[in-house]
């Protein structure tokens, strides 16, 4: 049976092994997959970033929602650091990546 490939994600997919299709771009926390509705971080593929950034790929792994980018902080003088509030979508335990 052929595995289904997704170009968008839903809450029902969290914690499950999925195959996602999208464009790999550089993001705050390393390479990520730009899909129709979201950005999914690919921290395990940092070592392959130069090979896959700018390319369409399919990636198979476990889709999770977790905090990988620290919240922005405001220092005593009012300067705001970079960061992101909330959690991020992450693909972990990646078993396959195919450049399309």
N, C-alpha and C positions, 0 to 999 in steps of 0.2 A: 504494500500500500504506500502510495506517495505521500510524503509529509507536506502539510499545508504551510505555505510561506505567507507572512503577514507584512503589510506596509503601514500598519497602524496598530496601536495597542489599546487594551481595555483593562479595567481593574480585575476582571475575571482571569486574565492571563498571568497575574502576579503569582510568583512561586512555582510556575510551571515551565517546563522545557519548551521553548518556542524557536522558530526560525523567522528572523526579521530581515526585511529587504530595504535598503536605503543607501544614501550617500554618506561616506565617512568624511567628517570635517573635524578641524581642531576646535576644541572647546576649552573652557576654564580648567577642567580636570582631565585633560588629555583627549584622546580620540573618542568621537561619539558618532552615532548613527543618526542621521537626519531622516526621519520618516514623515509620513503625511501629517500626523497629529502631534508629534513629540520629538524630543531629543533623547536618545538612549546612550548612556555612557558605556564605553568599552575599556575599562581600566586594565584588563588583562592583555590588551593588544598594544599597550604603550610601546613595546619593543618593535612592533611592526608599523608604527605610525607613518614613517616616511614611505613605506611601500603601499599603504592603503588609503591615505588621505587623498581626497579628490576622486575616489573611485566608488562605483556602485558595487555593493557586496551583499551577499546573504550571510548571516551569522546565526549560529545555533547555540543556545545556552539557556540558562535559567534567568527569567525576568524578575527583578526585584525592585522595590522602592526603598531607598535608604539615603541617609545623609552622607554625602562624600565631599561636599563643598562647604567650608565653614561659613557661618553667618557673617555679614559685614559687621564691623565694629566701629564705633565712634570714639576717637581719642579725646583727651582733655581740651584740645584746641578746636574740636569740632570736625576734624578731618575724618572722612569715612573710607574704610578699607574696602577692597573688592571682596565679593562673596556672593552667596545666594541664600535667601531664606527658604526654609522648607526642605523637603527631600527630593532626590533625583531618581530617575529611572536608570537602572544599571543592568547590563547583561553579564552574568557571571557563569563560571564553570563552562566556558565556551569550548565546545567540542569540534566545531567546524566553521571555517570562514572561507567563502569562495568569492573571488573577484569575478564580476560579471562583465 
